[in-house]
């Protein structure tokens, strides 16, 4: 049986490529989560770090790029859990003027506008 070659026009790697590796990492981290009761955020962070470590040890540039892309996808998914957005709040105090506005007001008071 001949080995399949990767088609550069398709994003699907050859059999046993990075998707298989990511699935293996995912299954391992899911099993760990079931045993230890860790949060999905922890699972995603661990999978991301494992992929980055594997990318550092990759023997080919292509494999390294694929592993880093997969790690970046995980990073994108876990970002809202690690870096939550700031909530909108209603401002009830006095608005502080910036430097430019203070300068304009000072010039107006001095009559140099």
C-alpha positions as protocol buffer text, in pm:
chain_id: "A"
residue {
  index: 1
  type: UNK
  ca { x: 0 y: 0 z: 0 }
}
residue {
  index: 2
  type: UNK
  ca { x: 138 y: 342 z: -93 }
}
residue {
  index: 3
  type: UNK
  ca { x: 162 y: 627 z: 151 }
}
residue {
  index: 4
  type: UNK
  ca { x: -67 y: 922 z: 86 }
}
residue {
  index: 5
  type: UNK
  ca { x: 99 y: 1254 z: 19 }
}
residue {
  index: 6
  type: UNK
  ca { x: -33 y: 1581 z: 159 }
}
residue {
  index: 7
  type: UNK
  ca { x: -209 y: 1800 z: -93 }
}
residue {
  index: 8
  type: UNK
  ca { x: -97 y: 2162 z: -35 }
}
residue {
  index: 9
  type: UNK
  ca { x: -437 y: 2285 z: -154 }
}
residue {
  index: 10
  type: UNK
  ca { x: -621 y: 2093 z: 118 }
}
residue {
  index: 11
  type: UNK
  ca { x: -592 y: 2143 z: 493 }
}
residue {
  index: 12
  type: UNK
  ca { x: -623 y: 1770 z: 562 }
}
residue {
  index: 13
  type: UNK
  ca { x: -287 y: 1619 z: 664 }
}
residue {
  index: 14
  type: UNK
  ca { x: -183 y: 1269 z: 555 }
}
residue {
  index: 15
  type: UNK
  ca { x: -307 y: 975 z: 761 }
}
residue {
  index: 16
  type: UNK
  ca { x: -156 y: 982 z: 1109 }
}
residue {
  index: 17
  type: UNK
  ca { x: -84 y: 1356 z: 1085 }
}
residue {
  index: 18
  type: UNK
  ca { x: -144 y: 1631 z: 1338 }
}
residue {
  index: 19
  type: UNK
  ca { x: -520 y: 1576 z: 1354 }
}
residue {
  index: 20
  type: UNK
  ca { x: -454 y: 1226 z: 1488 }
}
residue {
  index: 21
  type: UNK
  ca { x: -206 y: 1373 z: 1736 }
}
residue {
  index: 22
  type: UNK
  ca { x: -453 y: 1639 z: 1849 }
}
residue {
  index: 23
  type: UNK
  ca { x: -723 y: 1373 z: 1892 }
}
residue {
  index: 24
  type: UNK
  ca { x: -484 y: 1163 z: 2100 }
}
residue {
  index: 25
  type: UNK
  ca { x: -395 y: 1461 z: 2320 }
}
residue {
  index: 26
  type: UNK
  ca { x: -763 y: 1545 z: 2352 }
}
residue {
  index: 27
  type: UNK
  ca { x: -856 y: 1192 z: 2461 }
}
residue {
  index: 28
  type: UNK
  ca { x: -571 y: 1187 z: 2713 }
}
residue {
  index: 29
  type: UNK
  ca { x: -673 y: 1520 z: 2864 }
}
residue {
  index: 30
  type: UNK
  ca { x: -1040 y: 1421 z: 2876 }
}
residue {
  index: 31
  type: UNK
  ca { x: -946 y: 1104 z: 3066 }
}
residue {
  index: 32
  type: UNK
  ca { x: -733 y: 1310 z: 3303 }
}
residue {
  index: 33
  type: UNK
  ca { x: -1022 y: 1551 z: 3359 }
}
residue {
  index: 34
  type: UNK
  ca { x: -1258 y: 1265 z: 3443 }
}
residue {
  index: 35
  type: UNK
  ca { x: -1016 y: 1122 z: 3697 }
}
residue {
  index: 36
  type: UNK
  ca { x: -894 y: 1444 z: 3860 }
}
residue {
  index: 37
  type: UNK
  ca { x: -1206 y: 1657 z: 3814 }
}
residue {
  index: 38
  type: UNK
  ca { x: -1020 y: 1945 z: 3648 }
}
residue {
  index: 39
  type: UNK
  ca { x: -1192 y: 2224 z: 3456 }
}
residue {
  index: 40
  type: UNK
  ca { x: -1220 y: 2242 z: 3075 }
}
residue {
  index: 41
  type: UNK
  ca { x: -1000 y: 2553 z: 3087 }
}
residue {
  index: 42
  type: UNK
  ca { x: -724 y: 2346 z: 3248 }
}
residue {
  index: 43
  type: UNK
  ca { x: -762 y: 2078 z: 2984 }
}
residue {
  index: 44
  type: UNK
  ca { x: -736 y: 2329 z: 2700 }
}
residue {
  index: 45
  type: UNK
  ca { x: -432 y: 2500 z: 2851 }
}
residue {
  index: 46
  type: UNK
  ca { x: -256 y: 2169 z: 2903 }
}
residue {
  index: 47
  type: UNK
  ca { x: -332 y: 2052 z: 2548 }
}
residue {
  index: 48
  type: UNK
  ca { x: -210 y: 2384 z: 2410 }
}
residue {
  index: 49
  type: UNK
  ca { x: 115 y: 2366 z: 2606 }
}
residue {
  index: 50
  type: UNK
  ca { x: 171 y: 2003 z: 2503 }
}
residue {
  index: 51
  type: UNK
  ca { x: 126 y: 2098 z: 2138 }
}
residue {
  index: 52
  type: UNK
  ca { x: 374 y: 2385 z: 2172 }
}
residue {
  index: 53
  type: UNK
  ca { x: 626 y: 2148 z: 2335 }
}
residue {
  index: 54
  type: UNK
  ca { x: 574 y: 1898 z: 2053 }
}
residue {
  index: 55
  type: UNK
  ca { x: 617 y: 2175 z: 1796 }
}
residue {
  index: 56
  type: UNK
  ca { x: 950 y: 2271 z: 1953 }
}
residue {
  index: 57
  type: UNK
  ca { x: 1066 y: 1911 z: 1909 }
}
residue {
  index: 58
  type: UNK
  ca { x: 922 y: 1868 z: 1557 }
}
residue {
  index: 59
  type: UNK
  ca { x: 1169 y: 1749 z: 1296 }
}
residue {
  index: 60
  type: UNK
  ca { x: 1009 y: 1928 z: 1001 }
}
residue {
  index: 61
  type: UNK
  ca { x: 897 y: 2285 z: 956 }
}
residue {
  index: 62
  type: UNK
  ca { x: 563 y: 2170 z: 815 }
}
residue {
  index: 63
  type: UNK
  ca { x: 484 y: 1960 z: 1123 }
}
residue {
  index: 64
  type: UNK
  ca { x: 594 y: 2244 z: 1351 }
}
residue {
  index: 65
  type: UNK
  ca { x: 361 y: 2487 z: 1173 }
}
residue {
  index: 66
  type: UNK
  ca { x: 67 y: 2249 z: 1193 }
}
residue {
  index: 67
  type: UNK
  ca { x: 121 y: 2188 z: 1563 }
}
residue {
  index: 68
  type: UNK
  ca { x: 153 y: 2561 z: 1631 }
}
residue {
  index: 69
  type: UNK
  ca { x: -166 y: 2632 z: 1432 }
}
residue {
  index: 70
  type: UNK
  ca { x: -351 y: 2374 z: 1638 }
}
residue {
  index: 71
  type: UNK
  ca { x: -211 y: 2527 z: 1958 }
}
residue {
  index: 72
  type: UNK
  ca { x: -318 y: 2873 z: 1836 }
}
residue {
  index: 73
  type: UNK
  ca { x: -671 y: 2745 z: 1773 }
}
residue {
  index: 74
  type: UNK
  ca { x: -685 y: 2614 z: 2130 }
}
residue {
  index: 75
  type: UNK
  ca { x: -546 y: 2944 z: 2259 }
}
residue {
  index: 76
  type: UNK
  ca { x: -825 y: 3127 z: 2075 }
}
residue {
  index: 77
  type: UNK
  ca { x: -1085 y: 2899 z: 2236 }
}
residue {
  index: 78
  type: UNK
  ca { x: -948 y: 2929 z: 2590 }
}
residue {
  index: 79
  type: UNK
  ca { x: -879 y: 3306 z: 2580 }
}
residue {
  index: 80
  type: UNK
  ca { x: -1227 y: 3411 z: 2705 }
}
residue {
  index: 81
  type: UNK
  ca { x: -1177 y: 3193 z: 3014 }
}
residue {
  index: 82
  type: UNK
  ca { x: -830 y: 3327 z: 3089 }
}
residue {
  index: 83
  type: UNK
  ca { x: -870 y: 3691 z: 2978 }
}
residue {
  index: 84
  type: UNK
  ca { x: -1234 y: 3791 z: 3028 }
}
residue {
  index: 85
  type: UNK
  ca { x: -1354 y: 4112 z: 2867 }
}
residue {
  index: 86
  type: UNK
  ca { x: -1416 y: 4410 z: 3089 }
}
residue {
  index: 87
  type: UNK
  ca { x: -1783 y: 4464 z: 3165 }
}
residue {
  index: 88
  type: UNK
  ca { x: -1949 y: 4786 z: 3057 }
}
residue {
  index: 89
  type: UNK
  ca { x: -2025 y: 5002 z: 3357 }
}
residue {
  index: 90
  type: UNK
  ca { x: -2232 y: 5314 z: 3403 }
}
residue {
  index: 91
  type: UNK
  ca { x: -2015 y: 5609 z: 3492 }
}
residue {
  index: 92
  type: UNK
  ca { x: -2163 y: 5806 z: 3781 }
}
residue {
  index: 93
  type: UNK
  ca { x: -1877 y: 6038 z: 3867 }
}
residue {
  index: 94
  type: UNK
  ca { x: -1734 y: 6350 z: 3710 }
}
residue {
  index: 95
  type: UNK
  ca { x: -1551 y: 6296 z: 3383 }
}
residue {
  index: 96
  type: UNK
  ca { x: -1183 y: 6382 z: 3410 }
}
residue {
  index: 97
  type: UNK
  ca { x: -1050 y: 6597 z: 3129 }
}
residue {
  index: 98
  type: UNK
  ca { x: -749 y: 6480 z: 2935 }
}
residue {
  index: 99
  type: UNK
  ca { x: -431 y: 6684 z: 2895 }
}
residue {
  index: 100
  type: UNK
  ca { x: -536 y: 6835 z: 2561 }
}
residue {
  index: 101
  type: UNK
  ca { x: -872 y: 6953 z: 2698 }
}
residue {
  index: 102
  type: UNK
  ca { x: -705 y: 7102 z: 3006 }
}
residue {
  index: 103
  type: UNK
  ca { x: -461 y: 7288 z: 2781 }
}
residue {
  index: 104
  type: UNK
  ca { x: -745 y: 7433 z: 2569 }
}
residue {
  index: 105
  type: UNK
  ca { x: -934 y: 7545 z: 2882 }
}
residue {
  index: 106
  type: UNK
  ca { x: -622 y: 7703 z: 3027 }
}
residue {
  index: 107
  type: UNK
  ca { x: -560 y: 7894 z: 2702 }
}
residue {
  index: 108
  type: UNK
  ca { x: -924 y: 8010 z: 2700 }
}
residue {
  index: 109
  type: UNK
  ca { x: -887 y: 8143 z: 3056 }
}
residue {
  index: 110
  type: UNK
  ca { x: -572 y: 8330 z: 2959 }
}
residue {
  index: 111
  type: UNK
  ca { x: -743 y: 8470 z: 2647 }
}
residue {
  index: 112
  type: UNK
  ca { x: -502 y: 8302 z: 2407 }
}
residue {
  index: 113
  type: UNK
  ca { x: -743 y: 8074 z: 2222 }
}
